[in-house]
Amino acid sequence: MLVAIGVVNGFKNEVRDKVIGVGSHIQIASYYSNYSYEMSPLSVPDSLLGQLRAIPGVRHVQPQYTKPGMIKTKDDFQVVVFKGADSSFDASFLTSALVAGTFPDYSHPSNDVLISEYLSDLLHLQPGDAFLAYFIRDEAQSARRFKVSGVFNTHFTSYDKAFLLTDARHIRQLNDWESDQAGGIEVFFESMKTFEKTQESVYQAMSRYASATDEVYYMRNLYELNPDLFGWLDLLDMNVLLILLLMIFVSGFNIISGLLILILERTNFIGILKALGAGNRQVRRIFVSYSTYLVAIGLFWGNVIGLGICFLQKYAHVLKLDPSVYYVDAVPIELNGWWILFVNVGTILVSMAVVLIPSHLISHINPAKAIRFE
């Protein structure tokens, strides 16, 4: 049970963190934008960004820029989405995913880009290589020359296949945007524990700003942006529940059958105790206490083995996965002290309740017949 819960919690947290890392908790865009990556301009003055950053629970706020384009190399081409970054861009996630090169410095104008390992292999581009990219600008073709600064691998296939990072100035120039315009705003929270409260605070702040400026915005959170992915993750909870119920049923059946065998093997002993004056409650207490002792031993070794497997997988990554399917390269484990306590206490309560069922058989044993029982 510990392993099942640890794997599911680890998998959900790992995938959720990747979704947040390549996106954000909340995305704010112009009401007139469609759902493509060719976004309508949105006014994002420093005053608005400052208001959002001041909200309790908000960790980071940054403008959002995207622009579809086509990479052309000597031997191949690929349609991708250029994601713009400026000096306020949170680079922590992509920096941790770097496999080659360095993260570009976007504090000043730059032609450096960060591409995924997938695109690097597909287009045969390595750090230091240059390439041409083509964009549609005012119904005409526009070209830009870029240089690869670094290569990343998030193991989030849908992102790695589609996106690369570039200087936001290029996207603003291609779209003829002003310096205080962007395609949207990305808001990152400090913790998922206060998600609903922080989301409501952001919504209220944007409503006040929209009323004061006559701008029209709309907000979408990570669950609305990725409904299929999070719907799939929610199904894992149902799978774990079924696994836990099956484990409880099997373990309960084993405890009942074990105690029944113990009572049948000690029928003669029970008869002698009753003949000596012991009551049903006293005899039952003996067998319940012994069963509790056996459950405690099983619980101890179950924790040792279960937690041992969890720690081994968490730090040694023994079991590998295909990241193109599961978004991670090894089975993730998330250990939580409260979950461990809950599983242990729940196991004890269920075991004790199950032990009481066969112990009632003792009250139906006749001392005279039991002493002669072979």
Residue pairs with C-beta under 8 A, 6 or more apart in sequence:
1 243
1 244
1 247
1 306
1 343
1 347
2 302
2 303
2 306
2 307
2 310
2 340
2 343
3 306
3 309
3 310
4 240
4 243
4 244
4 247
5 240
5 244
5 339
5 343
6 310
6 333
6 334
6 335
6 339
7 331
7 332
7 333
8 236
8 237
8 239
8 240
9 334
9 336
9 339
10 314
10 331
10 332
10 333
10 334
11 233
11 236
11 326
11 328
11 331
11 332
12 233
12 236
12 334
13 332
13 334
14 327
14 328
14 332
14 334
15 229
15 233
15 327
15 328
16 192
16 222
16 230
16 233
18 154
18 155
18 156
18 159
18 327
19 156
19 222
19 226
19 229
20 93
20 188
20 222
21 92
21 93
21 94
21 97
21 154
22 93
22 154
22 156
22 159
22 163
23 186
23 222
23 225
24 64
24 186
24 187
24 188
24 222
25 187
25 188
25 189
25 195
25 198
25 199
25 221
25 222
26 186
26 187
26 189
26 199
26 202
26 219
26 220
26 221
26 222
27 64
27 184
27 185
27 186
27 187
27 219
27 220
27 221
27 225
28 42
28 184
28 185
28 186
28 187
28 202
28 206
28 217
28 218
28 219
29 39
29 40
29 42
29 64
29 183
29 184
29 185
29 217
29 218
29 220
30 39
30 40
30 41
30 42
30 184
30 215
30 216
30 217
30 218
31 216
31 217
31 218
32 40
32 216
33 39
33 40
33 42
33 183
33 184
34 40
36 68
37 66
37 67
37 68
37 81
38 66
38 67
38 68
39 64
39 66
39 183
39 184
40 183
41 175
41 177
41 178
41 181
41 182
41 183
42 181
42 182
42 183
42 184
42 185
42 215
42 217
43 180
43 181
43 213
43 215
44 63
44 180
44 181
44 182
44 185
45 180
46 180
48 185
48 209
49 61
49 63
49 88
49 185
51 205
51 209
52 58
52 61
52 185
52 187
52 202
52 205
53 60
53 61
55 198
55 201
55 202
55 205
56 198
56 201
57 189
57 190
57 191
57 194
57 197
57 198
57 201
58 187
58 188
58 189
58 190
58 198
58 201
58 202
59 188
59 189
59 190
60 90
60 187
60 188
61 88
61 185
61 186
61 187
61 188
62 86
62 88
62 89
62 90
62 185
62 186
63 84
63 86
63 88
63 168
63 182
63 183
63 184
63 185
63 186
64 84
64 182
64 183
64 184
64 185
64 186
65 83
65 84
65 85
65 168
65 171
65 172
65 182
65 183
66 81
66 82
66 83
66 84
66 171
66 183
67 81
67 82
67 84
67 135
67 170
67 171
67 174
67 175
68 79
68 80
68 81
68 82
68 135
68 136
69 79
69 80
69 81
69 82
69 133
69 134
69 135
70 77
70 78
70 79
70 80
70 133
70 134
70 135
71 77
71 78
71 79
71 80
71 119
71 123
71 131
71 132
71 133
71 164
72 131
72 132
72 133
72 134
73 123
73 124
73 125
73 131
75 124
76 122
76 123
76 124
78 119
78 122
78 123
80 119
80 162
80 163
80 164
81 162
81 163
81 164
82 113
82 133
82 163
82 164
82 165
82 166
82 170
82 171
83 163
83 164
83 165
83 166
84 165
84 166
84 167
84 168
84 169
84 170
84 171
84 172
84 182
84 183
85 91
85 104
85 106
85 165
85 166
85 167
85 168
86 106
86 167
86 168
86 169
87 106
87 107
89 106
89 168
90 188
91 103
93 154
94 103
94 114
94 152
94 154
94 165
95 103
97 152
97 153
97 154
98 150
98 151
98 152
99 117
99 151
99 152
99 153
100 117
100 120
100 126
100 127
100 150
100 151
101 114
101 127
101 128
101 148
101 149
101 150
101 151
102 127
102 149
102 150
103 114
103 149
103 150
104 110
104 112
104 113
104 114
104 149
104 150
104 165
104 167
105 112
106 167
106 168
109 167
109 169
110 167
111 144
111 145
111 146
111 147
111 167
112 146
112 147
112 148
112 149
112 166
112 167
113 146
113 147
113 148
113 149
113 164
113 165
113 166
114 148
114 149
114 150
114 151
114 152
114 164
114 165
114 166
115 125
115 148
115 150
115 151
115 152
115 164
115 165
116 151
116 152
116 153
116 154
116 159
116 160
116 161
116 163
116 164
117 151
117 152
117 153
117 160
118 153
118 157
118 160
118 161
119 125
119 160
119 161
119 164
120 126
120 148
120 151
123 131
125 131
125 148
126 148
126 151
127 148
127 149
127 150
127 151
128 147
128 148
129 147
129 148
130 145
130 146
130 147
130 148
131 145
131 146
131 148
132 143
132 144
132 145
132 146
133 143
133 144
133 145
133 146
134 141
134 142
134 143
135 141
135 142
135 143
135 144
135 174
136 142
137 174
137 175
138 176
142 174
144 170
144 174
146 166
152 160
153 160
154 160
155 323
155 327
155 328
155 329
156 327
157 323
157 324
157 327
168 182
171 177
171 183
172 178
172 179
172 181
172 182
187 202
189 195
189 198
189 199
190 198
195 221
199 221
202 219
203 219
206 217
206 219
209 215
210 216
210 217
222 230
223 230
248 350
251 347
251 350
251 351
252 350
252 351
252 354
255 291
255 295
255 351
255 354
255 355
256 354
256 357
256 358
258 291
258 294
259 287
259 291
259 355
259 358
259 359
260 358
260 361
262 287
262 290
262 291
263 270
263 287
263 358
263 359
263 361
263 362
266 287
267 365
267 370
267 373
268 370
268 371
268 373
268 374
270 283
270 362
270 365
270 370
271 365
271 366
271 367
271 368
271 369
271 370
271 371
271 373
272 367
272 370
272 371
273 282
273 283
273 286
274 280
274 283
274 365
274 367
274 370
275 367
275 368
275 371
280 362
280 363
283 362
284 359
284 360
284 362
284 363
287 359
287 362
288 352
288 355
288 356
288 359
291 355
291 359
292 351
292 352
292 355
295 347
295 348
295 351
295 352
295 355
299 344
299 347
299 348
302 347
303 340
303 344
307 335
307 340
310 333
310 335
311 333
311 335
312 318
313 319
313 330
313 331
313 333
314 333
314 335
317 329
317 330
317 331
318 330
319 330
319 331
320 329
320 330
320 331
321 328
321 329
321 330
321 331
323 329
